[in-house]
């Protein structure tokens, strides 16, 4: 992986990068596993953050990040199942 897994996960949450099966072909199994671990950690940390109820923009930002990470996790898990050994 050209960039560390934690950086890739952060870029995914910000929307700078998206995952698809074509982009995942260049990664080895241990790199995909590391990225999955970092995605789980980032989702856990993001859900632990509290946002004031009256701050709609911060709430939307948090929800957008969670959505991006959730979509990336689904794509990554489906790739891990079909990944050549």
Secondary structure, 3 states (H helix, E strand, C coil): CCCCHHHHHHHHHHCCCCCCHHHHCCCCHHHHHHHHHHHHHHHHHHHHCCCCCCCHHHHHHHHHHHHHHHHHHHHHHHHHHHCCC
